[in-house]
Amino acid sequence: MKSYCRSIICCAVLVLLLSACGPGAPGTTHGTTQPPEATPTKPSPTAIPTSGQEGESCLADLYIYPGSQEEPQMQAELKDLVRQMEAMSQTSGGEVAVYVTADAPSKVVRFYQENPPRGGWNRTLDLTSEEGGIIVWEKGDLGAEAFVAVHEQKTVILLGCGSKLGTSTGPKLPTYTEDDGLADNSVIAIAVASDGSAWFGTLSGLSHFDGSGWKTYAKDDGLPSDCITAVAMGADGSLWVGTDFRSVARFDGSSWETYTKRDGLRNNKVSSIAIAPDGTVWVGSCDVRGGISRFDGQGWTTYDKSDGLGDNCVEAIVVASDGTVWAGTKGGVSKFDGTNWTNYTTADGLAGDSVNAVAVDQNGAVWVGTDAGVSRFDGQTWTTYTPDDGLVNPEVNAIAVAPDGSLWFGTHGGVSHLKDGSWQSYTERDGLPSNTVTSICVAPDGRVWIGTAFDGVAVLQPSE
């Protein structure tokens, strides 16, 4: 997830291409492949009655056309799916998850949810080849996201219901973008200094916000690259910055010092940085020849899969107060006690083996964010939390521990806060500029900084 700079640029190009399609009426497609016609030749359309919000469902005007040879079975399955979607839209205030039955189309839906087209939702886009497409429908204050799944040219499935998609019922959270002084709207990493000032690693440089003004650092200022992938603050006030393919640099407030493979770094492609209580710097790299590099102030020591690390792709790293190192990899989470590595995977109780974030709370418990939920390890037992428990989305990209001991999770579907066993989530409907959260950090005063993939950084005040 944190190999961002190249992948986000690609996604941004795709989003711009999708945006260029322009608005269209429902049933209009763009591209060479056409979804099934809106009016089928057989069988006749049948509306699926459901009980909606305020007495009427927007799904009442959405038709489901099952394939003729599969009609009885498909009709029952689709009714169940529609009811599930209706229930989710009511309980979540209009935020809707989309269920589909094929792997390839589900990836298309996921991409569409994470990267909505600019300029509004009321358009039709043909995003796939043979698999089908997506239609977004709006009527008054209601809306529906319709996924067209094609199976032997027989089946069309329309799913999703709630408040008009892409809208918010409340005021927007304070948000900073390029217009305010942020280097780039794609915020990959965040670190907050003891004085409360914040550092933001973006695709186009490193930005510092002191509460009143902005200053951006780029290659011309001494950074090895403008694409920043990791930021960490040392207890001595120094700032460590990781870049994509261009190594790691240390900033003492006036000058930059860069470390590369020539100096002993494992790999110049940096994905994560953590600083131990004793000042030791740990640098993770996600690459075939990636792994972990340790800097003690004098020289570098490296670790990879051959040394016991779970995988050479290290997306996240954290150091506990006792010096124990936890590394999130594409092969689970690895623990280093100073001598040996111990690996934990789904076989041990981890939610998923693809780890994007790791944090240690004030009680010493380890929290691991994966593509399938977040897991907590107390040293003996793993406990996993998913959307069924209150997590807003299973794909967790970032974790932050607040001064009060509560935890914040940045996901593909918004932000979730866990405090005293209770969950509260924030999405675009609650004022987030985007549900695709890439980074999160809590300041000493409790302010929560939330970085997004394309829409800048938002700040959530403690009272909110």
C-alpha positions in Angstrom: 0.0 0.0 0.0 2.8 2.4 0.8 4.7 2.0 -2.5 2.8 5.1 -3.4 4.6 7.5 -5.7 4.5 5.4 -8.8 1.1 3.7 -8.2 -0.7 6.9 -7.1 0.6 8.7 -10.2 -0.8 5.9 -12.3 -4.2 6.1 -10.5 -4.3 9.8 -10.9 -3.9 9.5 -14.6 -6.7 6.9 -14.7 -8.9 9.2 -12.6 -8.3 12.1 -15.0 -9.1 9.8 -17.9 -12.3 8.8 -16.2 -13.2 12.4 -15.5 -12.7 13.3 -19.1 -15.5 10.9 -20.0 -17.9 13.7 -19.0 -21.4 13.4 -17.6 -23.9 11.2 -19.3 -27.5 10.0 -18.8 -28.0 6.6 -17.2 -27.6 3.9 -19.9 -24.9 5.9 -21.8 -21.5 4.2 -22.0 -18.0 5.3 -22.9 -15.6 3.1 -24.7 -16.0 0.2 -27.1 -17.6 -2.4 -24.8 -21.3 -1.8 -24.1 -23.1 -3.0 -20.9 -26.4 -4.8 -21.4 -29.3 -2.7 -22.8 -31.4 -0.9 -20.1 -34.5 -2.6 -21.5 -34.1 -6.3 -21.8 -35.9 -8.4 -24.4 -36.6 -11.1 -21.8 -37.8 -11.5 -19.2 -40.0 -8.4 -18.3 -38.5 -6.2 -15.6 -39.7 -6.7 -12.1 -39.1 -4.1 -9.4 -37.9 -5.5 -6.1 -40.0 -3.8 -3.3 -38.0 -3.0 -0.2 -38.6 -0.9 2.9 -36.5 2.2 2.6 -35.7 5.3 4.6 -38.7 7.5 5.4 -41.1 5.0 4.0 -39.8 4.7 0.4 -36.8 3.0 -1.0 -34.8 4.4 -3.9 -34.3 0.8 -4.9 -38.0 0.6 -5.7 -37.2 2.4 -9.0 -34.2 0.2 -9.8 -34.9 -3.0 -11.8 -33.2 -6.3 -11.6 -33.0 -8.4 -14.8 -31.9 -11.9 -14.0 -30.9 -14.2 -16.8 -33.7 -16.2 -18.2 -32.1 -19.6 -17.5 -31.2 -18.7 -13.9 -34.2 -16.6 -13.1 -35.6 -18.3 -9.9 -32.3 -18.7 -8.2 -30.9 -15.4 -9.3 -34.1 -13.6 -8.3 -33.8 -14.9 -4.8 -30.1 -14.2 -4.4 -30.6 -10.6 -5.8 -33.5 -9.9 -3.4 -31.3 -11.0 -0.5 -28.4 -8.8 -1.7 -30.7 -5.8 -2.2 -32.1 -6.2 1.3 -28.5 -6.3 2.7 -27.6 -3.2 0.8 -30.8 -1.4 2.0 -30.0 -2.3 5.6 -26.4 -1.2 5.3 -27.4 2.1 3.8 -29.8 2.8 6.7 -27.4 1.9 9.5 -24.4 3.7 8.0 -26.3 6.9 6.9 -26.0 6.3 3.2 -22.4 4.9 3.0 -22.9 1.8 0.9 -20.7 -1.2 0.4 -21.1 -3.0 -3.0 -21.3 -6.8 -3.2 -20.5 -8.6 -6.4 -20.0 -12.2 -7.3 -16.9 -12.2 -9.5 -13.3 -11.4 -8.6 -12.4 -9.2 -11.6 -15.6 -7.0 -11.4 -15.1 -6.6 -7.6 -11.7 -5.1 -8.3 -13.3 -2.6 -10.7 -15.8 -1.6 -8.0 -13.1 -1.2 -5.5 -11.1 1.0 -7.8 -14.2 3.1 -8.5 -15.0 3.5 -4.8 -11.4 4.6 -4.0 -11.1 6.9 -7.0 -14.4 8.5 -7.8 -14.5 10.7 -10.9 -14.0 14.4 -10.4 -17.0 16.6 -10.9 -19.8 14.6 -9.4 -21.3 11.1 -9.6 -24.3 11.4 -11.9 -22.8 9.8 -14.9 -22.3 6.4 -16.5 -18.9 4.9 -17.0 -17.9 1.7 -18.8 -14.9 0.7 -16.7 -14.4 -2.9 -17.7 -14.2 -5.1 -20.8 -16.4 -8.1 -20.9 -17.3 -8.0 -17.3 -19.6 -5.0 -17.4 -19.6 -1.5 -16.0 -20.9 0.8 -13.3 -23.9 3.1 -13.4 -24.5 5.8 -10.9 -28.2 6.9 -10.6 -29.7 9.8 -8.7 -33.2 10.9 -8.0 -33.8 13.9 -5.9 -31.9 13.5 -2.6 -31.5 9.8 -3.1 -28.9 7.9 -5.2 -27.8 4.4 -6.1 -24.6 2.9 -7.2 -25.4 0.2 -9.8 -22.9 -2.5 -10.8 -23.5 -4.3 -14.0 -22.2 -7.8 -13.9 -22.3 -9.7 -17.1 -22.4 -13.5 -17.2 -22.8 -15.0 -20.6 -24.6 -11.8 -21.6 -27.6 -12.8 -19.4 -27.3 -11.1 -16.0 -27.5 -7.5 -14.8 -27.2 -6.7 -11.1 -28.1 -3.3 -9.7 -27.0 -2.8 -6.1 -26.6 0.1 -3.7 -28.9 2.6 -2.1 -28.7 5.6 0.2 -28.3 9.3 0.3 -27.0 10.9 -2.8 -23.5 9.6 -3.3 -20.6 12.0 -3.2 -22.4 14.4 -0.9 -22.0 15.2 2.8 -24.6 15.9 5.4 -22.4 18.0 7.6 -19.7 20.7 7.4 -16.4 19.8 5.9 -13.5 19.3 8.3 -10.7 22.0 8.0 -8.7 20.8 5.1 -5.4 22.0 3.6 -4.5 21.5 -0.1 -2.1 22.9 -2.7 -4.1 26.1 -2.7 -3.1 26.6 1.0 0.6 25.9 0.6 0.7 22.0 0.8 3.2 20.7 -1.7 0.8 18.2 -3.2 -2.7 16.9 -2.5 -1.4 13.3 -2.3 -0.2 13.0 1.3 1.7 9.8 1.9 3.2 10.3 5.4 2.7 12.6 8.4 4.8 13.3 11.5 4.1 15.9 14.3 6.8 17.5 16.3 6.7 18.0 20.1 5.7 21.7 19.5 2.7 20.6 17.5 4.0 21.6 14.1 3.3 19.1 11.4 5.3 17.6 8.6 3.7 16.1 5.5 5.4 13.9 3.0 3.8 14.2 -0.5 4.3 13.3 -4.1 5.9 16.7 -4.7 8.0 17.5 -1.6 7.9 17.8 2.1 5.7 20.5 3.7 5.9 21.9 7.2 3.0 23.7 8.8 3.6 25.6 12.0 0.0 26.5 12.7 0.1 29.7 10.7 2.2 29.3 7.6 3.6 26.7 5.2 7.1 25.9 4.0 8.0 23.3 1.5 11.3 21.5 0.9 12.2 19.8 -2.4 15.3 18.6 -4.2 16.6 22.1 -4.6 16.6 22.4 -0.8 18.7 19.3 -0.3 16.2 16.4 -0.4 17.3 13.4 -2.5 13.8 13.3 -4.1 10.5 15.1 -4.2 8.5 11.9 -3.8 8.3 11.4 0.0 7.2 8.0 1.3 8.0 8.2 5.0 8.5 10.8 7.7 9.6 10.3 11.4 10.6 12.6 14.2 13.5 11.9 16.5 13.5 12.7 20.2 16.4 15.1 19.5 14.2 17.0 17.1 15.8 15.7 14.0 13.6 14.7 11.1 14.1 11.6 9.0 12.6 11.4 5.5 12.3 8.4 3.2 11.9 8.7 -0.5 10.9 6.5 -3.4 14.1 5.1 -5.0 16.3 7.9 -3.7 17.3 6.8 -0.2 16.7 8.4 3.2 17.7 11.8 4.6 18.1 13.4 8.0 17.3 17.1 8.6 18.7 18.9 11.6 16.7 22.1 11.1 19.2 23.7 8.8 20.8 21.1 6.5 20.2 17.7 5.0 22.3 14.6 5.2 21.5 11.7 2.8 22.2 8.0 3.2 22.2 5.6 0.3 23.2 2.0 -0.5 26.7 3.2 -0.8 26.6 4.1 2.9 25.2 0.7 3.9 21.4 1.2 3.4 19.7 -2.0 2.4 17.8 -0.4 -0.5 17.2 3.2 -1.7 13.5 2.5 -2.1 12.2 3.5 1.4 8.7 2.7 2.6 8.8 3.3 6.3 10.9 4.7 9.1 10.8 4.3 12.9 13.1 5.8 15.6 13.7 3.8 18.8 13.8 5.4 22.2 17.6 5.2 22.2 17.7 7.1 18.9 18.4 4.1 16.7 16.8 4.6 13.3 15.0 1.7 11.5 14.3 2.0 7.8 12.0 -0.4 5.9 12.1 -1.0 2.2 9.4 -2.8 0.0 11.3 -4.3 -2.8 12.5 -7.7 -4.1 15.8 -6.8 -2.6 14.2 -4.9 0.2 14.2 -5.5 4.0 15.2 -3.5 7.0 18.2 -1.2 7.7 19.3 -0.2 11.2 21.4 2.9 11.8 23.1 3.4 15.2 24.6 6.7 14.5 27.8 5.2 13.2 26.9 2.6 10.6 24.2 0.4 9.1 23.1 -3.2 9.8 20.7 -4.8 7.4 18.1 -7.6 7.7 16.1 -9.5 5.0 14.2 -12.7 4.6 17.4 -14.8 4.8 17.9 -13.4 8.3 14.4 -14.5 9.4 12.3 -11.5 8.3 8.9 -12.6 7.1 9.2 -10.9 3.7 11.5 -8.5 1.9 8.6 -6.1 1.3 8.4 -4.1 4.5 5.6 -1.6 4.4 5.5 -0.5 8.1 7.8 -0.5 11.1 7.5 0.5 14.7 9.8 0.2 17.8 8.2 -0.5 21.2 9.3 1.2 24.4 11.4 -1.8 25.3 13.2 -1.7 22.0 11.3 -4.6 20.4 10.9 -4.0 16.6 7.7 -4.9 14.8 7.8 -4.9 11.0 4.7 -5.2 8.8 5.5 -7.1 5.6 3.7 -8.7 2.7 4.2 -12.0 4.5 2.7 -11.1 7.9 4.2 -9.2 10.8 7.7 -9.8 12.1 9.0 -9.3 15.7 12.7 -8.7 16.4 14.0 -9.0 20.0 17.5 -7.9 19.2 18.7 -11.3 18.3 16.0 -13.3 16.5 13.0 -12.7 14.3 9.6 -14.2 15.0 6.9 -14.1 12.3 3.1 -14.1 12.7 0.7 -14.8 9.9 -3.0 -15.7 9.4 -2.1 -19.1 10.7 -1.4 -17.6 14.1 -4.5 -15.4 14.1 -3.5 -12.3 12.1 -6.3 -10.8 10.1 -4.3 -10.8 6.8 -0.8 -11.5 5.7 -0.5 -8.2 3.7 0.4 -5.7 6.4 0.2 -1.9 5.8 0.5 -0.4 9.3 1.8 -1.3 12.7 1.5 0.5 16.1 2.1 -0.2 19.7 -0.3 1.2 22.2 0.4 2.6 25.7 -0.2 -0.9 27.3 2.3 -2.5 25.0 -0.2 -4.2 22.8 0.6 -4.4 19.1 -1.9 -3.3 16.5 -1.5 -4.6 12.9 -3.4 -3.1 10.0 -3.9 -5.4 7.1 -6.0 -5.7 3.9 -8.5 -7.8 5.8 -9.0 -5.9 9.1 -6.9 -4.9 12.1 -5.5 -7.3 14.7 -4.4 -6.7 18.2 -1.7 -8.8 19.9 -1.3 -8.8 23.7 1.7 -11.1 23.6 -0.3 -14.2 23.8 -3.6 -13.8 21.8 -4.6 -12.2 18.6 -7.9 -10.4 18.4 -9.2 -9.2 15.0 -11.6 -6.3 14.3 -13.5 -5.9 11.0 -16.4 -3.9 9.7 -18.7 -6.3 11.6 -17.1 -4.9 14.9 -17.2 -1.3 13.9 -14.2 -0.7 11.7 -15.3 1.5 8.8 -13.4 -0.5 6.1 -11.2 -3.7 6.3 -8.3 -2.2 4.3 -6.3 -0.4 7.0 -3.5 1.9 5.7 -2.4 3.7 8.8 -2.7 3.5 12.6 -2.0 6.2 15.2 -2.1 6.1 19.0 -3.5 9.2 20.6 -2.2 10.7 23.9 -5.3 9.5 25.7 -4.6 5.9 24.6 -7.3 5.7 22.0 -6.5 4.5 18.5 -7.2 6.0 15.1 -7.3 3.9 11.9 -7.0 5.3 8.4 -8.6 3.0 5.8 -9.8 2.8 2.2 -13.3 3.8 3.5 -12.6 6.6 5.9 -11.3 6.9 9.5 -12.3 4.9 12.6 -11.6 5.8 16.2 -11.5 3.1 19.0 -11.8 4.4 22.5 -12.8 2.4 25.6 -14.1 -0.4 23.5 -16.4 1.8 21.4 -16.0 2.6 17.7 -16.8 5.9 15.9 -16.1 6.4 12.2 -15.7 9.4 10.0 -16.3 9.5 6.2 -17.0 12.0 3.5 -20.5 12.4 4.9 -18.9 13.5 8.2 -16.6 16.1 6.5 -13.6 14.1 5.3 -12.3 15.4 2.0 -11.9 11.8 0.8 -12.6 8.3 2.2 -9.2 7.1 0.8 -7.0 7.8 3.8 -3.3 7.1 3.3 -1.8 8.5 6.5 -2.8 9.5 10.0 -1.0 11.1 13.0 -2.2 12.5 16.3 -0.6 15.7 17.7 0.3 16.1 21.4 -2.8 18.2 21.9 -5.0 15.5 20.4 -5.6 17.0 17.0 -5.8 14.2 14.4 -4.1 14.9 11.0 -5.6 12.8 8.2 -3.8 12.5 4.9 -5.7 11.4 1.7 -4.6 10.0 -1.6 -5.7 13.0 -3.8 -7.5 15.6 -1.6 -5.0 17.0 0.8 -4.9 16.7 4.6 -7.7 17.3 7.0 -7.5 18.0 10.7 -10.0 16.7 13.3 -10.2 18.7 16.5 -10.3 16.8 19.9 -13.7 18.2 20.7 -15.0 16.7 17.4 
